Amino acid sequence: MDRKRYEKLDGIRGIALLNMIAYHSAWDLVYIYQTDWSWYRSGGAYVWQQGICWTFIFLSGFCWSLGSHAWKRGITVFMGGAVITLATLAFMPQNRVVFGVLTLTGSCMLLMSVLGRRLCRVPPAAGMAVSGVLFILTRNVNEGYLGFEAWNLMKIPEALYRNALTAYLGFPDRDFYSTDYFSVFPWVFLFAAGFFTFRFFNGKKAMGWLEKGALRPVEWLGNHSLGIYMVHQPVIYGLMELIFRVCDGQVQG
């Protein structure tokens, strides 16, 4: 198994992380501080948000084969998601995060630890194709359909949408709410697409392009993405609270 350090992958992750921080800063402005910014609710902002999520999840699958201690990594990331869930339930339940992206990626890592050897027997090109098709077909399961975005192929039986366990899998009941929701289905298929994409390119010349970095500060961020993810929202909120209080004080003064 390839254990080289591909610095450009850290750079890609770092760029996605910076975009995520910017996106969440805008979210705080719009939904916590009630800033009037209509574009943030537009299709363009949705594409921005989806691009960030797709990059993180696909890249997690792509990089899974590069690391060691797969079980430990999976448990660490999953527990990071649990900490965020507990913190948001305790301090800001109206903006709670249940089954967020860390819970998903941790779950995918643990699942891959179980299935990885079997999936390695699948031809990479076939794995990429099947994973991609399954992701497209199941993209709308959270909304009750098989299909992708505006295209709904078939309605899924409502009996599947019952409780917290079904919400974790991808079938939330009507009372389920989370500001950052990434269920096992459909996103496990995007993670798998990343896994098979790495296997397809591993050992080929194209991988050599990823070895040498170009943006050291951004790559550093990407290499420390978990820790930064864990603290970025409290830091953003704290800075904004300080800025708004200072501005309010100046206006009142």
Salt bridges, closest charged atoms under 4 A:
GLU7 OE1 - ARG216 NH1 2.69
ASP10 OD2 - ARG5 NH2 2.89
ASP10 OD1 - ARG13 NH1 2.93
GLU149 OE2 - ARG139 NE 3.79
GLU158 OE2 - LYS155 NZ 3.92
GLU211 OE2 - LYS4 NZ 3.42
GLU219 OE1 - ARG216 NH1 3.59
GLU241 OE2 - ARG245 NE 2.98
